[in-house]
Amino acid sequence: MNMKKIVASLLLGSIILALAACGNEATSLNPQQSPPQNQEQATESKGLVDSAYQELFQDSVFFGDSITEGLSFHDVLQEENVLAGAGKTAEFALQDMDELTKRDPERIFIHLGSDDILWPTDNPKAYSMKNYAKLIGTIKEKLPQAKITLLTVTPVTAEAEQKEPRYKNINDYNQGLIELADEKNIGFVDLSPIFSNGSNDLYDSDGIHFKPEFYARMLDLLKDQAE
């Protein structure tokens, strides 16, 4: 393993444990509200965590839609480690292959599907999986050394699902991703453990996108993949 990645991983683990301990202490003091924190210390801690993530994923690219784009939008990762945009589907992501090839990452985390589910066709899942398979095949052809990992589509809040019933198909779509990853012999990571405690506080106001805390948890879940 790269020595920089070992140091970054150890730093990240120690920071996360320290932050978790602080969170447990806060809960014991007041289950409704954390105690006030010195702003300078909070900013310093966030900077250390971000730098550890950036070091650990320096040879990776997160490839996806507007949810993926939050990694760079919230400054959790550097822009060169994120290739994503609003409205991206597996089909549209094929247009970004030249840029992905130019970046030549060691690891590619693909996080697509939130827009594919909404695609106006008779069978959005089948249509998406066809293009997803083509995308994976193209990556393997142009970047044969890269390790590819598929990430599940993240759930939405009940309110968001009520406004857009097609989000009810997220679980079925994720099952398709499991089968696709197995068929193509590539990595797969289920992001659902992040939401195991009903973490509605991670969502942005639309109930679909996320606050910076979500991305910290996501990268913590993926850190073993980057080592």
Protein Blocks (a to p, Z undefined) as FASTA:
>chain_A
ZZklmmmmmmmmmmmmmmmmmmmmmmmmomkbccdddfklmmmmmmmmmmmmmmmmmmgc
cdddfklmmmmmnomacfklpccdehiafklmmmmmmmmmmnopabdcddehjlmmmpcc
fblmlmmmmmmmmmmmmmmmmmmmbccdddddddddfklmmmmmmlmmmmmmmmmmmmmm
mmnopadddfklmmmnopaklpcfkomaccfklmmmmmmmmmmmmZZ
